[in-house]
Amino acid sequence: MRSTDAEMAQRDYYEVLGVSRDASESEIKKAYRTLALKCHPDKNPGDATAEAAFKEVSEAFEVLSNPEKRQLYEQYGHDGLRARGAGPSFTSVQDIFEHFGDVFEGSLFEGLFAGAGRSGGRRGRRGGDLRVEIQVTLEEVATGVSKRLEIKRNGRCERCESTGAEPGSSPQTCGTCRGYGQVERSSGLFSIRQTCPHCRGQGQVVTEVCKDCRGEGVVPDKHSLTVDIPAGVHDGNQLRLVREGDEGMQGGPDGDLYCLIRVEKHIFFERHGTDVVCDVPVTFSDVALGTRVDAPTLSGKTTSVAIRSGTQSGEFITLKGKGLPNLDGFGRGDQLVRIVIETPRKLTSKAKKLFEEMRDSELDGHKSYPTRQGFMERLYEKFTGKTD
């Protein structure tokens, strides 16, 4: 997120907020409010240490207040968050004001956040976040893939250039708050600042609203974009695309787009982390005599697998490095070929005779079938109390 604070960013987020690992959502929010107000840049002008601490507690809050990010952090730590594109997203103090200002609504210190970073004029509202699901195949997980999306969102109103005002008119200073965006009310010994109810904190009001967007500055729109999905993603992973959500209203910042990854079920493979398992059916003759069989791979081609004589049903043959890559880009899993002996459902008279001869022959002795022989001996001993 930031290179100058790299060492600070590695601190445990629970330690940063001073909460336990089983802290509730309300406890995390309360801890953040207390710490953020203490080191807020407006209360500590020119103090670089306070600003760094403000960013740090905001980073911790962004992760721990989001159930999905919190779970990822607890499982994989800081590196896991970054590898999955789920790390903190803000790059400046202003971004923090835009993301977390609502945490302080209704508090005595609301004014600190409501007016933070304001440079005068009408303040826009942040656009809404959007969520989409993206389906990927296991083969695409193995290589990474780019997906072209077309989403419906609120886009910029060209008629009013996103101001919300009818062309030829302009917003007027709010008479209630006199352009400040907040009003002050006395409550006993305290003076409380609250968002102006007339202009909703904008500082200005539109007297002649745009006919196309009805004063919002945005209109329904279609937006095309390409999403790069890294190799090794898991079902349920979420990618965050900053500023790809709804257009901000009245010139405010755009929202974000969250892409939920869904990995399609594969016709051959089961996924186990970075390993994949494939069942290959064979006959009694194949495993008794030894043979080679073709097995599918994630590359889209088959590979020849040697089955040694005496292989048992359920045994695995490992194809090193033929599995899925780690999401962090280091290492790759294996493909496990599971041998499944298929019993013939129907026998020709000739085949039946051969099986009968094999069963009655010396091949059916304990040297050829040690597992079965050992089982029968334990069974005999269990129910007779005798040993041979």
Steps between C-alpha positions, in 0.01 A plus 500: 500500500781743588874449494593751772281327757591142401637409840195645678262321263637165618380547857219273610170674429347389830798648681464826304139543613564360846225235478496124551481258207140414589392866517151574368424736215380769741817467714719541191302804388516659846876444522554655159291808582699560818841460338415683175371803688813503716742509205277682250712731276272799570569462873872453437590740217846446356562188711623229259503238776133563579410482131683166463320367808169620355566307180606193698186479714286566192675217316438264791135606519439452127617137523351399837162665437453295182409135583656359182824698532519420871475127428768523231729693735458247780577213259780647290616824666615816321658315206184300441290816484731659246522184289121483478458868420312554826741732677421857606407721204539862605806695393449827686338654806226635273414143392457408867259791552295386202491135606451525876338835569168326573662318794492830689145608417307595808808545717617823661791496256300457180617839376860384491415252226209675332714797405835327469696579186238745381629772271180701466203472270261214468619162628401200289386166634688179442349264247364164608701178496395228255537120515515245220575128475759372254500135394839342424603148406768299677715529188472881529597478867814315390614775263320818605253667268360837393122535493311770313204632700213730421327632810206727562585791723432867565711699254588864451217731391632679192218754490601667828860369508415317823414820693130416535405851390313581179740652242498878531439489874738440789473369857429759769656530844287323758317753717478265797871426548633795296702266282682318777305173469443474875284664761584551865256424778543558872447207733565599860868582535582370152460640152432217258571517128274300273455463126274772363154346440422745218797443269601161646851624566553634149524866597302590188157419363381466142203726430450386139566126476625337184217344299701189413640402840248682724777670693704188583773555240481136384287303253461125428786381281682191372870466574745261333826397660753219509570314825834322537453191717827363640596135477426294811180676611255305711124481489369783717802729455409862441679756285452870567527742208537850639282772343322261263164519678229763475601849393526741791207738540554873449866438421573269792737202469386186321412185691682168470420178316527170690540187287408172671685207340306179439698196381295262288481131589733297278405186309822318602672677788438560868693786654687467831686825554758513223473126429245346263374142511382302199347149510614266224304172465699188410433127476624208712730400219650850481612503862589129514727514197599866497423741216491863391184712491418852381403757764368854441699804614414867557702591191223354285713206386520144627811345648603134509516355852681175585310259728728242658396140548328450835360851533202506736168679455513845660875541467629834371753571230651848538573725204730764648425862414189419296262661752406864565730792579503672837313828494810682624687383191744269679483125443251268335301201616487146361251293306403180677373217281283271712478145369148358510460131410172446321331163548346366179120505514459227238728212401513293188503127556869489410586779744295338773686174456835676519402675824383171651829334409695791650302485823558128536866515410801556720495867394232547763742416781620725777813604312294658223240660731673582832245765601205265456686215668583718801139614527369142499749399769396789728134422439550131588689588817238759606203267483660166598768610742740267323806559288634275228 
